[in-house]
Amino acid sequence: MSLLILRGLCVIGIILNVFLMWRKNKELRANPEKDPVIGLNGEEQWQEQKKHIIPTAIIGFVANFLDTLGIGSFAPSSAAFKMTKSVDDVLVPGTLNVGDTVPVCVEAFLFFGLVEMDILTLVLMIAASVIGSFLMAGVVSRFDRKMVRYALFVGLFILASVILMKNLGVGPFGTQGTATTLRGVKLIVAVVGNFVFGALMSIGVGLYAPCMAMVLALGMDANCAFPAMMGSCAYLMAFGNGPKFIQEGRYDMVASWTQAIFGAIGVYVAYAFVKSLPLDVLTKVIVVVVYLTAFLYLRDGIKKGSAA
């Protein structure tokens, strides 16, 4: 019964996200006033963003394909957006969280039930991440470009470091527990940790790697990281920061659709046909690219400030 509810919430999250995006896009495009941060009115933004439909579609497919295989989508997406100049820096956090909602909900729907995990532990961790993401999204959606660039530098630097630790199997990634249930102090740590990770999602720090590190450090079976990671991301994006970013209009209207559509296709292809790939070298390449991207955001924050 609990599994049915969790999967049902994934479906509701997809429907809700698609409806909110459709309604907000219609509202934004009809607004004749220029956005004070972007410098364009709604229709001008739409026309400008349409120019990048092909690169963002490719980014959506590839990043969410890799996400299903455990690398995560935020790091490669952030790097690709920056390298291709396909998404305005100030819109990157919102585009990541809004656009990837559908693919991650599809992931969670597919992976729930594949691993046995205590339902109380799972639900509390998911709820904490949703609350953290919602509260932080309200802050990030008011950042100017300079603040977003600094936040992305810090976030991507931390994320690349954790992904590298995971790839090398050091720190908590060098341990392997067997627990599928947490109680007492360990449960409190897991809940507080996921609250923080949910908040960090709003500035573009993917939850997957930090959540896995925490799960392993608490002595849990590594497989428990998958329902915890995917469930947390799916629900915090669908019911937490996703609706908040949409409400504030702080996301790329076109890229969010391409991420949603082609990202979902990427998830299904990876889940149904690929299963696993030798990702060691690829992950290291992504880490290097993400470190480079982090410093590019820092450079632009220092040199350009809030300028486009």
C-alpha positions, 0 to 999 in steps of 0.5 A: 500500500505504501509503495502504491502511495509513493508511486501515485505521488510521483504521477501527481507530481508530474501532472502538477508540474506540467500544469503549473509550467503551462499556466505560468508560461502562458502568463509570462508570455502575455506580460508586456513589462520587461523583467528587471533582471532579465531585461526582456518581456515575456514574449521576448524571453520566449523567443530568445530561449527558443534559439537554444531548443536543440542544445537544451534538448540534448542536455536534458536527454544526456544529463538525465540518462546519466542521472539514472545511472547514478552520476546525477543530472545537476552537475552535467546540466549546469556545466552544459548550460554554461558551456553552451550559453543556452540558459541565462545564469540567473535562471539556472537554479530554477531551470534545473529544479523545474525542468528535471522534475518530470524525469526524476519523478519518472525515475522514482516511480521506476525505482521505488520497490526495487530496494527494501527500506524502512518506510518511516525512515524513507518518508521522514527523509523525503519530507525533510528535503521537501521542506528544506527545498521550499524554504530555500527556493524562496531565497534563491528566486530573489538572487540577482545574477551575481549572487546566483553565480557565487552560489553556483560556484560554491555549490558546484565546487562542493558537488564535484568534490563529493562526486570525486570522493564517490568515484574514488571510494574514499570517506564515507564511500569507502564503507558499506553497512547493512542497515535498512532502518534508522532510529534515534540519533541516526534518524535525526541526523538523516532527517536534518541532513536531508533538510540541508541537502534539500535546501542546497538543491535550490542553488543547484547542488544535486542531492544524490551524492551528498545523500549517498555519503550520509546514508553510508556514513550512518551505516545503511546499505548502499542500496537504500540510497536509491529510494532515499535520493530519488524519492527526495529529489522527486518530491522536493522538486514536484512539491517543494522548490519547483512550484516556488520557482515557477511561481516566481517565474525564475526559470527558462521557459523553453529549457524547462520543457526540453529538460522535462520531455527529453530528460524523461526519455533519457531516464527510460532509455537508461532504465530499460536498455542500458542498466549499467555502463563503465562510468569511472573515466566518464565520471572523472571527466565530468568532475573536471568539467564541473570544477571548471564550470564552478570557476567560470561562474566565480569569474563571471560573478567577479568580473560581470557582477549582475550583468548579463 
